Amino acid sequence: MNLPEAIRTVRWMVRDTFRQSLHTKLFWVMLGVTAVCTAFCASVSVTGAPVRHEGDPLHTLPKDEAKKIGEAAVIGDGVQIKGGEISFGFGAVKAPVGKTKEDSVRFVQVWVAGVVADSLGVLLALIWTAGFLPTFLEPHSATVLLAKPAPRWAVLVGKYLGVVGFVGVQAVLFVGGTWFALAVATGVWDAAYWLAVPLLVVNFAIFYAVSAFIAVCTRSTVAAAFGTLLFWVLCWAMNFTHHHLSTDPVSGLGGGAKFLLDTGYWFLPKPFDLTGIFFDAMNAQGLYSQADELTLLKAKGQFHPEASVAASAGFAAATLGFAAYELHMTDY
């Protein structure tokens, strides 16, 4: 098969994946989740919090808390008192805020995209899409396709790109819907929030390569789903442990152990780093207390986001390559 025919195979598999998502109703399930989160963002309002101006103190405090400490003492320490209020559920839940209006909205954005979507959302997407490949690779389904003159690597790559593309469309709808609803409700149109789209897609694509490899080896939806989740936990633990021991070394940790830790960190994907990159892009350092390990690494100049993303993407590409080889060797 020549290259144009392989490209046509990939395109057909991408199209078939979207058809499969509609047939299994997964498209509408994920769209429903987006609708719920969009409705939540539409219910947010921020009142009394001023717009930040150049020269304003970086540290702020809600008015109620400032009264407890003493407003004169707070102002003397260079802290600006804010008397704003943020409400959720169209006023059902209210809380004072010690931030400007823009920072209050960014706080919600980072929570929605960086916490809910990037952690819970990606893991749910990995579970929900875990059945795409095992179902497709069942002998009674695969033999019909593989009997045609189509290279198996093109079939697998097309299916992989189709699932990643499907999740990418859902990410755009999620980010676009929540961004627009929050902007209309608060009047703050922060375009930096759209950086969540590549974060979510890259994070999912890296771990879906592992799901594809497990699916090819086992043809089991359960194994693909839970195997990928366990692998995500392993990667997060390795990522966090590496940073923790790099900033707070344990006495007695030998050179061999440190070498293995560094090797594991650079070899495996880095979900902890990806979240930290998004927090930096959103300028959320003053809104959330970021992990001390990541903060110290940045201060030492030992955090390299570009290399972290490149290494994670390289792992995904290699894993997908092994999956293609395994599929090529599978006897149907």
MIZALO-333462 format. One record per residue: x, y, z of N, C-alpha, C, O in turn. Coordinates in steps of 0.001 Angstrom, whole numbers, plus 500000, padded with zeros to 6 digits. Each point is the difference from the previous one (the first is absolute). Layout:
XYZXYZXYZXYZ/...
***
This chain:
500849498801500000499151501199500000500878501240500000500959500081500768/498719500900498366500782501226499956499484500982501045499001499756500676/501721501374499434499700500983501040498611500611499849499294500106501003/500262500308497786498643500551499885498919499042500480499022500428500612/501145498276499117499006499024500458500026499867501524498957499834500631/502246500241499957500112499947501461499335501216500632499337499883501031/500840501285498354499371501223500514498482499885499927499292500424500914/500211499000497990498544499811499867499483499049501080498907500188500535/501891498790499776499604499064501064499914500716501344499051499801500758/501954501037499532499997500757501251498780500915500061499330500079501030/500385500608497873498849500906499959498697499238500204499099500479500689/500798498346498720498772499223500148499829499544501443498888500008500529/502212499592500112499927499561501392499629501151500923499249499806500956/501268501389498772499626501175500801498504500254499884499315500237500995/500192499709497769498568500209499775499178498913500688498959500291500590/501498498462499339499272498906500621499958500150501519499027499590500633/502025500996499963500026500197501450498916500979500435499332499781501010/500491501298498230498938500954500332498625499346499825499077500258500772/500803498897498205498738499280499821499742499076501183498872499890500480/502182499447499983499870499103501141499616500760501268499214499505500808/501339501699499366499670500796501189498535500396500008499382500074501062/500052500183497756498581500333499914499148498758500217498953500065500643/501497498800498817499233498760500127499934499530501453498962499511500447/502144500637500293500035499568501399499467501067500947499958499778501210/499635501365498268499457501115500781501049500681500876499658500853500819/501635498775499014501037500624500812500117501489499692500263500805500893/499541499557497843500068501412499619499021500823500828500338501078500489/498442498401499664498962500753500707500218499960501512499638500945500701/500949497974499803500307499939501431501020501075500373499815500728500975/501261499365498243501025500999500282499474501413499761500381500937500701/498743499213498306499398501300499760499095500399501172499891501177500344/499457497812500264499174500282501173500826500492501175499580500906500721/501598498501499478500899500455501060500419501451499745500054500815500921/500240499489497816500360501370499638498849500959500300500224501105500495/498549498476499207498830500849500249499842500289501493499670501122500386/500565497863500456499890500200501449501047500998500495499688500901500779/501559498932498765501071500913500415499760501413499460500308500985500672/499143499110498117499688501309499432498914500696500816500083501200500260/498899498040500143498935500569500834500559500473501340499586501035500521/501354498204500031500636500424501253500725501334499814499868500902500827/500894499220498093500734501244499742499049501178499765500299501133500378/498554498589498996499019501059499770499384500491501298499458501105500050/500619498077501014499405500377501281500948500802500884499625500414501097/501617499811498427501006500706500796499850501506499816499752500472498890/500395500264502176500024501464499911500994500545501013500177499439501081/500463501655498555500970500657500883499564501451500158499860500721499012/499926499701502214499554501368500268500920500659501019500522499346500903/499663501953498936500763500770500974501493499870499909500724500679500729/499766498456498385501444499822499848500488500917498893499573499843498856/501303501108501437500444500955498990500923499390498967500576498932500208/499558501767498671500954499595498970501393500385500442500209501076500560/500756498034499185501386500291500416500600501076499110499842499981498779/500840500944501847500714501055499280501498499853500242500434499402500984/500325501148498111501453499925500138500443500735501256499577501127500257/501278498223500519500470500603501235499253499526501226500412500301501120/498486498957498701499270499457501149500858498958500709500782499307499349/499086500565501982500739498954500714499653498623499474498863499733499612/502136499397500381499777498656499494499214499158500996499284499083499600/500839501216501697499326499210501017498716500700500417499984501200500275/498946498026499765498699500542500369499369499126501082500429498871500241/498539501680500406499336499290501083498537500415500023499692501176499810/499390497867500422498590500377500106499777500967501152500733499981500989/498254500862498879499737501043500993499693499410501369500454500525501017/498776498384499017499638499379501281501231499504500745500103500160501216/500834499234498048501214499498500636500894501152500439500662499918501034/499357501155498180500816501168500352499512500640501298500808500483500793/497874499523499430499449500559501233500442499204501216500269500574501055/499809498109498807500422499163501120501446500291500387500341500030501182/500505500182497814501418500263500259500231501449500406500841500304500846/498395500573498531500207501436500194500346500642498673501073499757499447/498018501066500041500203500551498656501267500834499916500690499965498981/499631500787502071501192500848499973501265499158499884500921500342499259/499115498545501487501177499133499954500136499328498645501106499831499487/497759499786499938500021499349498689500519500941498935500849499626499191/498639501603500808500438500988499012501474500338500193500731500207499032/499702499846502246501403500299500278500941498938499484501163500287499717/498360498499500158500824498908499466499975499938498477500569499083499407/498773501892499952499965500021498537498965499097499392500112499622498833/498864500019501949498931499156499503498785500856499693499605500842500806/499804498939498023498826500768499601498736499273500451499880498788499823/499184501951500758498753499423500489498978499998498875499752501028499369/499660497816500387498975499857498970498683499611500656499969499122500863/498957501516498737498699499718500580499065499305499042498785500182500082/501759499017499001499185499345498996499341498726500506500280499517501097/498833499958498060499277498773500348499793499186498734499671500543498945/500523498156501170499755499100498881498860499059500383499933499518501131/499180500228497923498861499127500279499903498925498932500385500209498850/499094498635501549499796498864499105498538499564500083499316500250500992/500225499096497947498620499531500005498998501131499995498957499920500650/501362501149498608499123501177499903499678500574501379498859500348500303/502198499739500528499841500611501317499727499034501120499868500430501146/500038498256498575499710499020501051501151499887500999499776499813501196/501447500299498312501183499924500856500832501251499771500319500342498861/500032500341502226500766501238499898501225499923500901499986499347501043/501074501333498531501225500028500794500743501296499729500004500476498865/500634500117502165500799501213499780501279499661499247500526498895500128/499963502038499100501236499781499252500966501141500276499612501166500071/501636498476500080501047500998500180500798500185498737501221500148500049/498104499845498819500660500079498700499275501015499134498885500418500311/501761499973498599499328500839499017498996499142499231499977498777500134/499202501882499066498995499281499232500649499024499025499539498868499855/501536501569499473500682499145499040500610498769500688499917498885499484/500698501335501688500601498882500718498938499023500505500224498790500018/498628501735500389498925499138500477499489499099498873499734498817500211/500132501756498590499551499217498851501072498993499602499687498860499658/501570501557500385501074499080499656500073498849501003500340498876499631/499349501395501614499950498948501018499005498916499602500296498810500108/498520501604499431498980499038499575500458499263498748499804498791499885/500807501931499176500459499383498756501043498912500269499926498909499435/501035501392501422501048499032500299499409498788500713500423498869499763/498607501365501103499360498892500697499234499112499015500079498774500079/499182501840498995499191499243499045500878499224499016499779498812499770/501221501866499649500821499361498965501191499240500571500280498876499583/500426501737501376501224499393500503499788498911501030500853499129500168/498006500909500533499738499005501038498940498994499535500248498795499963/498565501721499683498900499112499624500275499307498667499985498771499923/500268502020499017500160499414498667501326499268499845500034498909499430/501062501669501066501319499404499765500229498744500819500764499128499585/498601500760501554500162498791500817498818499060499820500125498949499371/498732501428501182498819499153499922499544499801498559499652498886499608/500348502192499596499523499924498624500842499080499134499459499181499257/501859500946500830500889499149499189499871498541500407499978499117499143/499936500622502155499870498617500461498670499392499549499950498838499596/498976501950500473498712499506499521500037499755498492499438499020499511/501222501868499761500104499825498551500773498725499664499648499293499056/501402500410501710500761498764499776499139498762500264500111498998499294/499033501078501723499109498874500297498943499852498914499753498897499512/499622502222500109498899499953499036500455499593498609499239499376499260/501995500969500370500482499667498654500793498699499972500482499590498944/499657499758502209500815498779500062499425498891499139500746499126499559/497951500880500187499380498933499231500063500180498497499616499094499261/500861502058500261500017500250498560500868498986499265499565499423499004/501659500353501477500917499097499307499698498522500251499977499230499039/499787500330502214499687498573500189498794499540499193500013498903499441/498949501916500491498822499637499198500368499879498530499561499084499304/501245501847500244500403500013498595500918498826499662499983499508498872/500829500034502109500991498951499754499478498588500247500747499031499866/497984500847500489499434498665500139500079499266498653499773500612498956/500543498097501053500220499263498743498876500149498979500276500160498811/498460499791501624498914500075499025499874501375499371499379500152498949/501225500879501712499984501347499435501265500285499210499948500553498901/501199499064501671501280500348499386500267499245498713500592500559499076/498988498183500835500327499217498811499361500575498744500554499869498909/498298500761501234499352500610498836500852501129499453500164500129498787/500384500696502113500818501130499565501389499552499566500514500439498971/500095498671501834501382499612499718500119499124498764501100499801499484/497772499670500034500029499231498758500239500905498804500440499544498944/499272501735501224500236500968498928501480500392499997500677499843501016/499827500658497874501424500361499922500301501293500756500331501018499394/499553498934501914500285501168500832501052499621501030499826499004500703/501263501758499413501022499675501004499440500168501406499271500951500282/501069498145500565499433500026501351500441501235500779499248500516500827/501980499963498910500438501185500727499129501198499660499736500839500861/499808499250497870499141501116499602498629499888500662499395501008500365/500128497775499785498722499780500671500084500446501461499115500697500494/501962498893500194500160500353501410500216501505500180499381500624500862/501498499949498321500268501435500107498731500799499700499725501000500663/499504498560498341498759500685499679499011499952501152499341500993500309/500561497840500327499092499869501140500478500860501165499197500657500663/502103499338499582500571500815501083499742501488499752499537500711500892/500764499754497898499777501409499666498515500354500054499631501115500367/499517497917499260498569500244500056499529500233501420499221500918500254/501247498252500685499594500157501402500563501297500574499291500729500693/501991499565499020500593501247500489499280501208499390499761500995500683/499895498910498027499257501085499365498622500180500608499536501126500184/499804497756500129498687500062500638500092500701501354499184500869500306/501805498755500502500191500644501297500395501471499817499623500856500799/501147499425498131500359501390499720498780500853499705499912501136500466/499144498333498766498755500730499723499237500240501295499478501092500224/500457497885500631499308500150501282500711501022500885499346500743500731/501992499301499211500752500986500789499698501414499531499842500907500818/500075499287497858499670501330499468498596500413500438499780501144500398/499274497922499528498636500310500422499943500313501496499291500915500419/501450498328500381500010500220501443500606501354500353499397500795500721/501805499455498760500681501256500311499224501181499423499827501020500668/499702498841498084499246501088499389498706500300500737499658501163500213/499619497786500179498737500198500701500179500619501368499301500952500345/501626498522500439500213500535501348500607501401499951499661500852500821/501238499390498214500592501336499852498936501042499657499952501071500605/499200498610498423498979500951499565498986500252501117499613501143500246/499955497778500433499011500159501073500568500841501140499313500872500531/501926498871499841500618500749501084500244501451499606499863500907500821/500500499305497917500247501362499525498707500826499972499988501155500424/498946498255499083498717500704499954499505500291501417499456501073500261/500733497969500657499497500164501367500789501041500789499435500682500856/501866499449498867500847500884500816500531501217499254500423500977500618/499554498963498039500544501102499212501500499945499822500593500949499487/500043497951500926501458499843499864500278499022498866499655498822500093/500973501668498829500279499170498822501503499706499967500776500731499383/499614498198501285501416499645500139500353498923498978499657498830500173/501030501575498764500326499068498913501023498950500411500109498968499338/500655501267501748501013499033500432499380498672500391500681498974500011/498044501035500307499304498771500395499998498970498876499925498800500264/500157501652498484500001499078498856501258499128499956500044499015499262/500973501338501518501193499151500066499678498638500610500795499065499897/498037500825500737499594498714500567499765498960498913500133498805500263/499520501615498524499701499043498926501226499148499666499907498774500064/501247501825499580501168499136499732500443499208501218500494498882499857/499341501675501347500369499257501206499187498714500099500561498926500215/498129501177499631499138498830500133500269498979498904500048498799500265/500129501677498499500212499088498869501336499271500129500074498789499795/500976501949500542501331499377500134500001498997501149500526498895499864/498889501489501260499946499103501155499260498704499651500456498907500336/498401501226498990499240498818499615500757499167498964500063498776500121/500507501869498871500680499284498916501157499160500521500231498892499516/500496501629501467501138499261500553499541498694500635500590498947499760/498364501122501044499568498799500724499092499108499157499856498813500294/499528501747498659499199499135499151500894499081499162499560498934499573/501679501468500193500939499107499317500226498739500831500133498905499453/499909501253501873500129498839500890498738499148499926500076498773499959/498752501886500024498735499272499878499957499205498700499516498868499981/500985501715498937500021499307498712500909498780500047499663498948499457/501486501192501190500932498876500100499379498851500802500101498838499606/499255501493501523499365498954500814498854499360499230499803498787500077/499435502023499176498875499468499225500479499027498932499380498957499792/501717501370499528500526499117498968500496498686500607499826498933499412/500794501153501774500560498799500627498923499104500612500132498776499989/498805501829500544499013499222500747498632499938499331499235499070500260/500437501900498883498672500131499394498911500059501075498881499532499793/501465501047501349499083500084501137499763501455500366500947500746500249/497785499658499785499659501361500399500355500252501460500511501065500346/499218497952500508500294500147501429501495500167500224500423500861500772/500378498319498557501452500100500148500508501340499487500867500611500625/498608499852498253500429501288499440499642501156500924500795500920500192/498005499029500379499542501098500863500786500045501303500613501016500328/499367497888500407500618500005501326501529499924499916500693500523500873/499824498842498102501445499990499818500538501398499753501055500358500522/498234500434498691500424501377499729499880500868501239500866500837500254/498069498976500524499838500773501236501128499690500987500558500911500613/499777497807499540501092499633500897501329500568499516500838500422500797/499339499583497885501230500565499437500053501507500243501072500541500271/497779500147499635499955501442500288500404500270501439500757500931500275/498736498253500644500358500168501416501501499780500194500648500742500739/499903498242498597501441499723500095500808501187499494500975500405500633/498625500154498227500727501138499423499919501223500899500995500698500197/497809499564500353499844501155500893500874499824501231500656500946500438/499358497835500130500812499748501190501490500153499696500740500578500796/499700498908498059501402500131499619500364501472499793501049500457500455/498085500274498860500213501417499724500138500783501307500945500770500172/498109499031500744500007500730501269501184499593500871500654500857500596/499630497823499484501101499525500835501335500538499512500853500378500802/499327499657497887501253500537499447500194501446500429501089500371500439/497878500450499442500116501405500372500198500154501504500769500851500446/498538498326500330500108500103501461501415499677500469500570500724500815/499992498188498667501341499605500424501072500895499394501106500089500535/498582500572498359500967500940499403500091501283500815501054500634500049/497854499746500584499979501249500783500237499749501486500420500905500722/499313497866499741500197499656501411500612498605500080499310499036500332/501984500852499363500642498682499930499919499238501317500068500582501083/499786498118498797499976499118501169501416499518500281500710499568499092/499693500508502164501336499546500362500130498500499734499104499219500320/501998500407499104500225498586499702499584499595498607500185498847499611/499249502089499620499602499683498629501250499950499125500637501024499756/499705497787499779501229499821499243499909500492498571498932500358499502/502233499649499851500047500457498614499217499092499070499403500467499030/500597498222501262499251499066499167498510500240500070499307499970498983/500196500271502238498570500271500169499616501303499312498938500089499383/501914500916500719499715501279499346500002499846498481499192500621499309/501716498552500173500044499747498567498712499332499524499445500380498970/500082498627501778498767499306499636498806500953500070499099499936499164/500899500945501834498912500957500147499991500981498824498945500291499437/502219500210500200500089500918498857499605499298498704499314500575499156/501127498175500696499664499252498789498499499777499902499409500184498936/499969499417502178498558499788500012499242501280499710498988499980499299/501492501132501233499330501290499771500032500379498526498974500378499436/502190499524499937500115500422498602499417498973499040499625500352498882/500290498380501529499459498973499118498471500039499972499402499866498933/499960500315502220498542499934500096499357501357499706500659501033500118/498070498974499503499262501264499839499926500755501327500208499422501067/499491501877498854500093500865501181498714500819500187499985501189499682/498936498198500829498740500732500169500096501140501002499333501021499833/501481498826501199500179501052500996500613501241499361499602501121500318/501360498688498786500630501122499308499027500709499071500006501228499915/499152498005499384499056500594499056499026500933500710499672501067499482/499868498539501694499115500873500766500736501257500438499445501098499951/501796498747500473500794501161500395500220500974498854500006501213500211/500177498272498581500175500859498823498745500826499750500090501183499671/498734498196500484498753500737499802499823501081501069499555501105499690/500787498589501556499903500994501067500885501211499682499602501143500224/501590498597499256500897501097499635499423500827498851500061501229500016/499378498085498991499431500706498846498825500875500401499759501038499383/499508498551501644498850500767500477500384501034501057499129500693500526/502164499421499793500462500910501055499235499760501303499526500935500645/500369497796499719499200499626501168500836499818501262499518499439500985/501731501029498996500863499773501149499432500620501282500104499406501073/499300501780498820499463500664501184498584499593500341499452500441501011/499940498711498148498611499598500219499904498644500675499082499755500783/501858499368498918500021498673500589501377499767500617501008500485499485/499029498784501601501287499653500608500563498799499254499629498854500254/501273501439498824500582498926499199500913499149500856500510500467501018/499702498292498586500833499091500776501379500618500230500600500577499094/499884499286502138501296500587500347501105499420499128500948500701499645/498933498016500008501045499354499213500199500683498653501131500241499579/497768500066499751500091500641498690500506501430500128500778500465499166/498783500230501873500441501378500227501505500060500245500686500870499464/499825498204501346501432499979500293500823499632498774501082500546499785/498404498528499411500713499630498776500122501192499060501046500213499387/497881500561500504500030501194499149501019501002500533500747500603499230/499282499571502088500944500946500607501442499584499742500876500852499852/499374497842500094501347499499499739500332499929498514501135499707499623/497861500565499530500214499899498559500088498577499507500604499747498958/498797499301501777500083498584499641498709499466499405499884498800499752/499147502071500018498754499575499369500040500414498536500111501187499694/499799497837499393500116500253498566498719499534499309499914498847499577/499101502027500304498695499584499456500064499469498576499313499033499671/501513501593499469500078499533498616500538498577499930499472499164499267/501583500565501502500582498662500006499031498992500608499939498850499566/499303501586501442499030499105500637498918499572499018499659498820499920/499802502139499333498964499685499017500562499137498879499354499048499563/501850501283499970500613499246498908500261498552500404499762499083499214/500724500711502007500266498631500467498700499209500133499953498820499653/498997501825500847498707499320500140499431499635498637499477498901499813/500628502031499225499514499724498648500814498898499332499453499181499263/501859500797500995500838498943499452499613498637500534500003499016499260/499664500918502019499544498734500581498716499526499323499854498818499690/499210502122500081498736499645499354500236499477498583499386499016499587/501507501647499669500286499570498633500628498605499984499646499167499166/501284500582501755500635498680500066498988498922500381500013498903499441/499113501412501510498981499035500428499046499665498862499633498841499807/499968502181499440499118499775498858500713499163498935499375499176499332/501937501038500513500773499196499062500033498534500405499857499121499150/500330500601502147499973498624500488498621499378499800499881498817499681/499073501998500510498637499490499790499788499629498536499376498982499700/501144501843499383499873499706498571500751498717499642499520499197499199/501653500616501394500763498782499737499258498773500532499951498960499342/499477501170501849499255498882500590498792499642499143499699498823499805/499615502187499689498841499743499127500457499335498701499326499109499483/501816501327499996500522499411498768500317498515500190499841499206499072/500604500423502125500386498616500269498826499134500448500129498780500100/498721501851500171498841499244500480499420499129498884499825500452498869/499888498324501464499443499064499030498475499987500109499449499590501022/499868500862497914498532499984499954499522498835499146498795499810499834/
***
